[in-house]
């Protein structure tokens, strides 16, 4: 069982000002890379089916936001209540997910409010890990794809690497508690992007053992071979960016500043 006392640093500074406008994120559906629904871990509902228009998305987000506010009131009286912190984390994730609109062409648009809800989820998750000895595997499995999605539109390599590590740490909690083909395959995929290829291969080997047929093993290999290829390119580019930054006296490299230009995780990048 994973320990809730492991170190976890928040990814966001909630004291900063509110972002304005919409952030467009264009990337291939995760199910394609992850071997259709076999490896899909995007949360408890299908955004495209439930939130088919902006009005319903806004209404759903508001419901979850109000739920989060009620939980926050309770937390003022009991700030270290792990159950309340878990509920707050989940409510904020759901509010963020409700702020993701899927266009007919597959393009995903993430609103400013969704980003803020994800920020709050990160804060609540951090406090939750400090308050519990046994983190919820189900909640961790919601946090992991949230972090990975955020990594897909990071503005710099360090930012992307931090989010990828957070996604991997959360997925590790889920996989250790529920070791199955799905959880271990996703763990392997995420771990590749952290640059820890040895750990990724270990998770991959464990997933392979759980494949029920040759066709499943073949599908798994195809998916993870592609992930490994993309991750290798990302790691090399991140290292090149770090060297360029050091050579420039600590100034960020302009040519490599945005790691998502080519869709390093298999998707696209930031929209305008």
Buried (B, 14 or more C-beta within 10 A) or exposed (E): EBEBEEEBEEBBEEEEEEEEEBBBBBBEBBEEBBBEEBBBBBBEEEBBEEBEEEEEBBEBBEBBBEBBEEBBEBBEEEEEBBBBBBBBBBBBBBBBBBBBBBEEEEBBBBBBBBBBBBBBBBBBBBBBBBBBEEBBBEBBBBBBBBBBBBBBBBEBBBBBBBBBBBBBBBBBBBBBBBBEBBBBBBBBBBBBBBBBBEBBBBBBEBBBEBBEEEEBBEBBBEBBEBBBEBBBEBBEBBEBBBEBBEEEEEEBBEEBBBBBEEBBBBBBBBBE
